[in-house]
Amino acid sequence: MKKTTLLFTTMALAGAAMIALAQAPAAPAAGAPAAVAPGAGRGPGGRGGRGPQPMPPGPPPNSQYRLGPDSMPQEGVPKGEIRGPYTLPSKVYPGTRHTYWVYVPAQYDPAVPAALMVYQDGQAFKDENGDLRAQNVMDNLIYRREIPIMIGVFINPGRTPEQPEPTPAEWGDRTTNRPTEYNTPDDKYARVITEELMPALNKEYNISKDPEMRGIGGSSSGAIAAFSVAWERPNEFRKVLSNVGSFTNIRGGFVYPERVKESPKKPIRVFFCDGRNDNRALSADGTYDEKRDWFYQNVRLKDAMVAKGYDVNFAWGINLHGQKFGGHIMPEMMRWLWRDATPVTTDPKALDQRGFVEPKAKK
């Protein structure tokens, strides 16, 4: 019996290894066309692609992106608390409600106004085993004075009571109000954040009224939603973290470069992150639609903002649509967005400003 079990185990392991090798992309022969990866270029949770995408030769585009120490729990760093879930009924989108969670850093003092960072697709940004792990990034950077003490909010797209909550595997494009809320280039979702979420937060937390102390971010459709909030309400939010933003023709989101060029400059700051292998709208048969090309439209919007004189930073990786590269550089994105939000003294005697930020002693 033991020999039979061992034989089956050995065969299973060998079979698994053969399958893994079969699935690994091989470099094409000289002159051969680039491989087409089934499902390549699909967005977080399997969204965004329009069938197989032609892929370059070589290793998988996401293979080099890993989380660094700033995205991991570190010994001695005070851990913030994630509270919730809470439910927010919506009047902007009648019949829907938004689920959200609140990150409260260990250093939060109700007597002192805190900065704010709101993340769309909250279930993904707070996922302890996910690609972003925003709560760890905030814990570590707050402790080292690299970003200010801030409240974090993880908010999911709206859904009706009978619709399921988005999960790390299914972000809700097929089951919630996400496509309408996030991808439509209007001010309705900005109203959800400023007229519905903010009053609820202000009842419980001392959040700074200064728009320079408020940031908002997201991935894919959540990124264009975050951008839209700051674009429509710059007197409420002025910092935007955009990872593989869907500034494409899902619901007409490719219009923002023209809006940037035609509108007076707004006091917003944006960090764009995308990859050369994001959804490129290039099908296996060679047809192409630039309005559905994620990378092209991200570069186009960045260029429009740079030309207009906006405070913009960007990083173009080799990644697919998703969060591997965004998670890899999220600590740096946060440092750059919030680089001037913490007062700095050059007085060498100010030892209290040279140490880590510890929680306030409880009385």
Wavefront OBJ file of the C-alpha trace (Angstrom):
o trace
v 0.000 0.000 0.000
v 2.822 2.354 0.918
v 4.599 1.603 -2.389
v 1.381 2.320 -4.319
v 0.890 5.641 -2.489
v 4.489 6.623 -3.130
v 4.138 5.749 -6.823
v 0.986 7.873 -7.211
v 2.592 10.791 -5.321
v 5.686 10.676 -7.529
v 3.562 10.542 -10.681
v 1.425 13.475 -9.476
v 4.461 15.618 -8.747
v 5.969 14.791 -12.112
v 2.704 15.585 -13.839
v 2.433 18.919 -12.046
v 5.968 19.807 -13.101
v 5.186 18.939 -16.730
v 2.036 21.094 -16.655
v 3.974 24.011 -15.151
v 6.616 23.716 -17.874
v 3.950 23.489 -20.542
v 2.308 26.650 -19.246
v 5.547 28.658 -19.069
v 5.919 30.894 -22.152
v 8.818 29.923 -24.354
v 10.815 32.389 -26.407
v 9.761 32.145 -30.066
v 12.233 31.206 -32.730
v 13.949 33.991 -34.636
v 11.487 35.663 -36.948
v 8.481 33.991 -35.331
v 5.534 36.151 -34.219
v 5.195 37.082 -30.548
v 3.250 34.628 -28.418
v -0.365 35.301 -27.566
v -1.121 34.648 -23.906
v -4.706 33.553 -23.207
v -6.149 36.051 -20.766
v -3.012 38.173 -20.772
v -3.737 41.804 -20.172
v -6.836 41.104 -18.151
v -7.416 43.438 -15.271
v -7.483 42.831 -11.532
v -9.993 40.108 -10.878
v -9.918 38.998 -14.538
v -11.246 42.218 -16.031
v -10.298 44.542 -18.804
v -9.037 42.333 -21.622
v -10.747 41.769 -24.962
v -9.522 38.255 -25.626
v -5.933 37.027 -26.051
v -3.268 39.721 -26.299
v -0.049 39.371 -28.333
v 2.794 39.154 -25.855
v 6.541 39.798 -26.172
v 9.026 36.929 -25.961
v 10.784 36.120 -22.720
v 9.734 35.676 -19.088
v 6.236 36.661 -17.903
v 6.007 40.474 -17.664
v 5.068 40.424 -13.967
v 7.870 38.064 -12.949
v 10.198 40.741 -11.539
v 7.717 42.537 -9.287
v 7.692 41.599 -5.602
v 6.698 43.364 -2.421
v 9.503 44.981 -0.447
v 9.921 45.482 3.308
v 7.846 48.691 3.331
v 4.830 46.597 2.333
v 5.346 43.985 5.043
v 4.698 44.112 8.801
v 7.910 45.131 10.552
v 8.942 44.265 14.075
v 8.523 47.189 16.438
v 6.281 49.208 14.120
v 2.935 50.056 15.771
v 0.060 48.483 13.864
v -2.974 50.487 12.944
v -6.472 49.149 13.430
v -8.901 48.380 10.619
v -12.463 49.053 11.709
v -15.609 47.927 9.951
v -17.159 46.925 7.690
v -19.605 49.816 7.629
v -22.464 50.377 5.203
v -23.113 53.688 3.471
v -26.511 54.066 1.744
v -26.323 56.124 -1.441
v -28.680 58.826 -2.654
v -26.464 59.585 -5.636
v -27.044 56.064 -6.935
v -30.466 55.236 -5.430
v -30.918 51.685 -4.220
v -27.197 51.034 -3.800
v -24.927 51.065 -0.787
v -21.168 51.163 -0.317
v -19.238 48.994 2.116
v -16.137 50.557 3.632
v -13.495 49.982 6.278
v -11.432 52.559 8.166
v -7.735 52.264 8.954
v -6.832 54.143 12.132
v -3.072 54.419 12.742
v -1.776 53.678 16.215
v -0.515 57.285 16.375
v -3.905 58.889 15.686
v -4.805 61.586 18.217
v -8.450 62.748 18.064
v -7.298 66.190 19.204
v -5.125 66.650 16.093
v -6.519 66.756 12.523
v -5.301 63.767 10.535
v -4.581 63.442 6.830
v -6.830 61.185 4.757
v -6.283 58.599 2.025
v -9.293 56.951 0.331
v -8.791 53.763 -1.705
v -11.331 52.552 -4.260
v -11.887 48.784 -4.516
v -11.150 48.760 -0.813
v -11.307 44.990 -0.476
v -8.210 44.734 -2.714
v -6.151 47.519 -1.119
v -6.629 46.139 2.404
v -6.170 42.463 1.476
v -3.534 41.167 3.916
v -2.305 38.668 1.326
v -2.798 40.852 -1.747
v -0.529 42.808 -4.054
v -0.911 46.198 -2.311
v -1.276 45.775 1.478
v -1.842 49.465 1.961
v -2.254 49.208 5.730
v 1.313 47.889 6.089
v 2.648 50.670 3.857
v 0.902 53.302 5.978
v 2.053 51.703 9.254
v 5.702 51.722 8.171
v 5.802 55.144 6.501
v 3.904 56.924 9.275
v 6.263 55.457 11.868
v 9.301 56.809 10.000
v 7.839 60.285 9.332
v 7.760 59.652 5.581
v 4.043 60.385 5.329
v 1.822 62.220 7.820
v -0.409 60.505 10.339
v -3.428 59.604 8.238
v -6.767 57.907 8.334
v -7.186 55.372 5.534
v -10.520 54.403 4.019
v -11.090 51.285 1.930
v -14.371 51.687 0.062
v -15.996 49.175 -2.274
v -18.123 50.013 -5.310
v -21.834 50.372 -4.724
v -24.174 47.404 -4.916
v -27.812 46.620 -4.319
v -28.740 44.496 -1.255
v -29.094 41.309 -3.301
v -25.761 41.747 -5.089
v -22.626 40.095 -3.623
v -19.780 42.028 -2.043
v -16.696 42.268 -4.283
v -13.849 39.926 -3.367
v -10.135 39.751 -4.240
v -11.117 37.257 -6.982
v -14.175 39.105 -8.339
v -14.041 42.890 -8.107
v -17.665 43.425 -9.050
v -17.668 44.462 -12.710
v -20.275 41.810 -13.465
v -22.166 41.952 -10.191
v -22.156 45.536 -8.820
v -22.499 49.165 -9.858
v -18.728 49.402 -10.384
v -18.690 49.943 -14.189
v -21.121 52.858 -13.986
v -19.668 54.525 -10.899
v -15.995 54.184 -11.679
v -15.752 54.495 -15.454
v -18.196 57.276 -16.294
v -16.345 60.615 -16.639
v -18.827 62.752 -14.678
v -19.155 64.088 -11.118
v -21.560 61.505 -9.684
v -18.957 59.331 -7.983
v -17.230 62.456 -6.652
v -20.532 63.215 -4.919
v -20.520 59.778 -3.275
v -17.134 60.531 -1.734
v -17.653 64.200 -0.812
v -21.368 64.264 0.037
v -21.911 60.788 1.491
v -18.625 59.307 2.715
v -16.994 62.449 4.114
v -19.916 63.427 6.424
v -19.893 59.890 7.853
v -16.131 60.035 8.467
v -16.241 63.525 9.969
v -18.697 62.335 12.616
v -16.175 59.800 13.913
v -12.733 61.205 13.153
v -10.873 64.502 13.221
v -9.915 64.766 9.546
v -8.103 67.774 8.177
v -10.250 70.232 6.247
v -7.215 71.160 4.129
v -7.611 69.548 0.661
v -3.827 69.286 0.449
v -4.087 66.759 3.274
v -6.523 64.524 1.399
v -5.542 61.886 -1.129
v -7.440 59.310 -3.139
v -6.337 56.333 -5.172
v -7.240 53.168 -6.976
v -6.350 50.553 -9.550
v -7.789 50.127 -13.032
v -11.354 51.494 -13.005
v -10.776 52.512 -9.383
v -7.924 54.746 -10.579
v -10.012 56.679 -13.082
v -12.661 57.000 -10.339
v -10.059 58.457 -7.967
v -8.823 60.854 -10.645
v -12.401 61.949 -11.351
v -12.990 62.781 -7.680
v -9.949 65.083 -7.542
v -10.684 66.522 -10.975
v -14.300 67.339 -10.067
v -13.652 68.322 -6.434
v -10.113 69.784 -6.161
v -11.194 71.780 -3.136
v -11.804 68.460 -1.357
v -9.028 66.154 -2.677
v -5.719 67.067 -4.300
v -3.552 63.948 -4.342
v -4.188 61.015 -6.698
v -2.560 57.580 -6.776
v -3.345 55.985 -10.151
v -2.345 52.367 -10.832
v -3.057 50.985 -14.332
v -5.840 53.546 -14.669
v -8.672 52.728 -17.078
v -8.609 56.060 -18.919
v -10.083 54.225 -21.883
v -13.315 53.862 -23.777
v -15.221 51.752 -21.278
v -17.651 54.607 -20.609
v -15.779 57.333 -22.464
v -12.864 57.825 -20.056
v -10.378 58.606 -22.848
v -11.643 62.230 -22.839
v -9.491 63.455 -19.943
v -6.411 64.587 -21.925
v -8.622 66.967 -23.892
v -10.326 68.150 -20.722
v -6.941 68.852 -19.169
v -5.859 70.882 -22.196
v -9.100 72.861 -22.392
v -9.667 73.544 -18.660
v -7.934 75.939 -16.287
v -5.152 74.221 -14.355
v -6.375 72.616 -11.136
v -4.346 72.277 -7.900
v -4.020 68.490 -8.030
v -1.003 66.168 -7.900
v -0.970 62.767 -9.616
v 1.314 59.742 -9.645
v 0.614 57.515 -12.673
v 1.779 53.899 -12.691
v 1.244 51.586 -15.652
v 2.949 48.920 -17.742
v 3.901 48.395 -21.355
v 1.980 45.110 -21.302
v -1.224 46.528 -19.884
v -4.287 45.932 -22.090
v -2.950 47.158 -25.439
v -6.109 46.678 -27.547
v -4.062 44.774 -30.107
v -5.833 41.558 -31.061
v -4.259 38.430 -32.448
v -5.562 39.330 -35.903
v -3.758 42.689 -35.790
v -6.757 44.971 -35.264
v -6.154 47.892 -32.895
v -8.258 50.519 -31.123
v -6.191 53.253 -29.461
v -9.157 54.341 -27.332
v -9.042 50.906 -25.669
v -5.250 50.886 -25.199
v -4.649 51.284 -21.450
v -0.946 52.098 -21.645
v -1.304 54.561 -24.514
v -4.122 56.415 -22.786
v -2.184 56.625 -19.498
v 0.816 58.104 -21.306
v -1.461 60.473 -23.232
v -3.058 61.804 -20.032
v 0.325 62.145 -18.318
v 1.669 64.094 -21.302
v -1.329 66.433 -21.292
v -0.892 67.151 -17.591
v 2.865 67.708 -17.908
v 2.307 70.115 -20.790
v -0.190 72.028 -18.674
v 2.275 72.329 -15.797
v 0.712 69.910 -13.348
v 2.650 68.317 -10.495
v 2.928 64.838 -12.021
v 5.114 61.809 -11.486
v 4.947 58.510 -13.329
v 6.517 55.073 -13.595
v 6.162 52.838 -16.643
v 6.933 49.207 -15.970
v 6.782 46.074 -18.085
v 3.763 44.719 -16.220
v 0.412 43.383 -17.291
v -2.869 44.949 -16.214
v -3.065 44.348 -12.478
v -1.345 45.374 -9.276
v 2.029 43.615 -9.272
v 4.027 46.671 -10.319
v 1.764 49.084 -8.414
v 2.229 47.105 -5.212
v 5.967 46.904 -5.836
v 6.303 50.715 -5.912
v 3.345 51.774 -3.771
v 5.559 52.937 -0.859
v 7.451 55.238 -3.238
v 4.222 56.511 -4.765
v 2.939 57.401 -1.294
v 6.214 59.082 -0.302
v 6.150 61.232 -3.425
v 2.480 62.210 -3.159
v 2.851 63.213 0.502
v 6.447 64.493 0.325
v 5.711 67.999 1.620
v 2.812 67.226 3.959
v 4.905 66.739 7.093
v 6.623 69.797 8.635
v 10.401 69.472 8.637
v 12.809 71.178 11.003
v 16.537 71.396 10.449
v 17.211 72.163 14.103
v 19.643 69.455 15.294
v 18.417 69.926 18.859
v 14.819 69.007 17.979
v 15.234 65.407 19.048
v 11.474 64.907 19.207
v 11.371 65.472 15.431
v 14.242 63.099 14.742
v 12.742 59.973 16.246
v 10.065 57.541 15.158
v 6.423 58.513 15.527
v 5.166 56.597 18.515
v 1.547 56.341 19.703
v 0.557 58.969 22.184
v 0.748 57.698 25.750
v -2.691 56.949 27.146
v -3.634 58.801 30.319
l 1 2 3 4 5 6 7 8 9 10 11 12 13 14 15 16 17 18 19 20 21 22 23 24 25 26 27 28 29 30 31 32 33 34 35 36 37 38 39 40 41 42 43 44 45 46 47 48 49 50 51 52 53 54 55 56 57 58 59 60 61 62 63 64 65 66 67 68 69 70 71 72 73 74 75 76 77 78 79 80 81 82 83 84 85 86 87 88 89 90 91 92 93 94 95 96 97 98 99 100 101 102 103 104 105 106 107 108 109 110 111 112 113 114 115 116 117 118 119 120 121 122 123 124 125 126 127 128 129 130 131 132 133 134 135 136 137 138 139 140 141 142 143 144 145 146 147 148 149 150 151 152 153 154 155 156 157 158 159 160 161 162 163 164 165 166 167 168 169 170 171 172 173 174 175 176 177 178 179 180 181 182 183 184 185 186 187 188 189 190 191 192 193 194 195 196 197 198 199 200 201 202 203 204 205 206 207 208 209 210 211 212 213 214 215 216 217 218 219 220 221 222 223 224 225 226 227 228 229 230 231 232 233 234 235 236 237 238 239 240 241 242 243 244 245 246 247 248 249 250 251 252 253 254 255 256 257 258 259 260 261 262 263 264 265 266 267 268 269 270 271 272 273 274 275 276 277 278 279 280 281 282 283 284 285 286 287 288 289 290 291 292 293 294 295 296 297 298 299 300 301 302 303 304 305 306 307 308 309 310 311 312 313 314 315 316 317 318 319 320 321 322 323 324 325 326 327 328 329 330 331 332 333 334 335 336 337 338 339 340 341 342 343 344 345 346 347 348 349 350 351 352 353 354 355 356 357 358 359 360 361 362 363
